[in-house]
């Protein structure tokens, strides 16, 4: 179960004197939106407005001004480098899952020097996991990320700088969380093997096979883009995804390589939004996970920034780097 911190949210609304509040949920938590809106409305008397747009990260904070007095953003931590707004409350929706000593049997493959990482919902489990691994005689490190990262050990789908900060001092990482989205960022970015511990099911799995599969796909995407003569370089206008300077640099490099290239500004990067254009290929400077995870849904090759650098001879395949959005 995820904690929606209803007491804290209701007190924040009442203390702030807000008469209307926009509620923004990521896709996986929208199923609870009406229930949360009903409870907060009953407790505070304020009008709740559910934001129906798709939301995948705090990079995509809803602009509530003109719609409501305040915003509650669920399911993500703040991105510190984007600044703060006293009328925005983040509720990380932490899980109440626990890790028991029985998982140690499944973790015995971990080497002696281990880094621990987690998605924000499970960040509170890091200290207990650290203590258990240390009790087994291992050296355990929890890294600090850059200005995009709110908590030690936290990984975003586009940022694993918390792993990078300790990767030279560990031989593998333990990632606590569900799904592949965040640990894939860790295994691609940290340059170390990653074991995932799902604290809900107790399952432990190795990310290496998926990493290798994704890398094979990315190699093929770069090869497919080699014959492209015209490119659209996508700039996503969401505050936490906008990388104009990177886009300008890639446009310059493409043109210097004899290819046509234009920037295109987009709010939502989807196959339908790109369908009308005639470019042969895309470079997406917004969320790097769209190219990496959703490439099969696009009819033309889509590269990340670092993959475009490989295409253009700025780095070689052996220097493949996960395209992180850094602060
Ligand atoms: S840019 Fe992509 S991976 Fe990064 S926080 Fe936003 S949605 Fe998540």
Boltz pocket constraint, residues with backbone or C-beta under 6 A from the ligand:
constraints:
  - pocket:
      binder: B
      contacts: [[A, 56], [A, 57], [A, 58], [A, 59], [A, 60], [A, 156], [A, 157], [A, 158], [A, 159], [A, 240], [A, 241], [A, 286], [A, 287], [A, 288], [A, 289], [A, 325]]
      max_distance: 6.0
